[in-house]
Amino acid sequence: MSSGGIAETMSASPAGAVWTVTCQALKRELGEATFGSWLGQAALREHGDDVCLVAATGVARDWIRRHAWRRIGELWAQNDPMGRRLDLKSRMEFDALGAPLAGAPSSVMASSAPAAATAHSTALAFTPDDTGVVEIEVDLSAPEPAKAARQQGLQERFSFETFVPGPANEFAFAVARRVASWADGHFNPVLFHGPYGFGKTHLLNALAWEAMRTAPGKRVVYLTAERFTSAFMKALQDRQTAAFKEELRTADLLLIDDVQFVAGKSSTQEELFHTLIALVEDGRRVVMTADRSPAELSEMEPRLRSHLQAGLVCGIEPADRTLRLGILERKLATLAQQGRFVPSAKPEVLQFLADRFTDSVRELEGALNTLVARVGGEIARLTLDEAQAILRPHLACNDRRVTVDQIQKAVAEHYQLKQADLISERRARAVARPRQAAMWLAKQITTRSLPDIGRRFGGRDHTTVLHAVRRIEALKADDPALQRDLDVLLRKLRG
């Protein structure tokens, strides 16, 4: 529906008339294009004396809140003779609650689950003030639906359907699905650990959504370790620790993300330890994530670390090339659906992204976001050179300077050779293949030309380097061992 259509539809009511005037002013101030992109699909909804602006998506709601909400409030106050308070929610939030709720500030609303899922969520509220700083409070007085809506820190886009499983994460994925189904024989607690940016938060969010959908009568509590700490410290200050404990220890499933952040905080660790013990002994379930295995969390209190180790510890490895390509294809399909274009890109562009962004899935997706933001539906026609040109500032910003000499040393060490072997005339496969890999790496992560690379490998011709690069490109698609070697070397060289 067009922005004008919305205004006309609502103008029959007093609130609709106020919104029509507000829209006219916003169009002048923001411009037709910006207004249409973010507010054009928004709709005004009334429920008794409560009025709510319902954004089409959570992304639109967040944009409105950051860039236009203060101005909308001013225009609304100037034009509404009844002085009613205007709330802001995404369509999913509004549908989950059934109607706008008085006393639930728009700024505390986050991505909410379907109605059945949110009905039994925790009462921990995360309320930004006017500066955007998040204050965490325990709210035990609000009605249950309001508590549910204010609690949600879960992200709608993180579901099992959007998670791309592969060898690096398939065991963790299977465990998460089992926990979410409330199956018997559950290990307790479960800890997912792995490097930053490889899907731990996605998996925890997906588990929460599925668990709430499967058993809407059970209480699921999700929060980050940072929010756990802040809420606990506020409860101490307000002398509400009993209420804080009650909220967490009556959860049927407690999910805590990035638990490594409690390390070194003695009182928080002690509270988390007792919460963990109380839940496990009562047969309730606990799932956490960390960036390292429990054994490596050296700053964590030994008894807490020991109890984490006593459950099921699932490692998530860095994504291999095949998984990275799968993630890119899924992400491209999502972006294409949002932008209404064909989800297609040249194989060499996707392969470049998969080979270049190996340190984090977030960085990988961010690179694809950058390309789509620049060329939109024309991404299917984007060449490799054009993609590299678009991403060059990003690559330069994130790369540390790596020399051909450093590459040779790293490859020689990895394959248990001498650096001199790589620049020698030896043609045995045990030397030739690592030499080709080193040339490929030099082409990928240095700015050296092919002739320059050849000179640093014993004065070889540029055609030899080009052959090596093409040979490695062809081999790594069908040789998982070679791909793993290249991934390890790329991560090592990039620090």
LINHU-V716591 format. One record per helix or strand. SS is the DSSP state (alpha for helix, beta for strand). FROM is the first residue (numbers start at 1). TO is the last residue. Records with the same first field share a line. If there is no record, write none. Layout:
BEGIN
SS=FROM-TO, FROM-TO
END
This chain:
BEGIN
alpha=3-10, 14-30, 32-38, 58-67, 69-79, 91-97, 106-108, 115-118, 144-151, 170-180, 200-214, 225-237, 241-249, 259-262, 266-281, 294-296, 302-309, 321-339, 347-356, 361-381, 384-398, 404-414, 419-423, 429-445, 450-456, 462-476, 480-493
beta=43-47, 50-55, 86-90, 121-121, 124-128, 134-138, 190-194, 220-224, 253-257, 285-290, 312-316
END
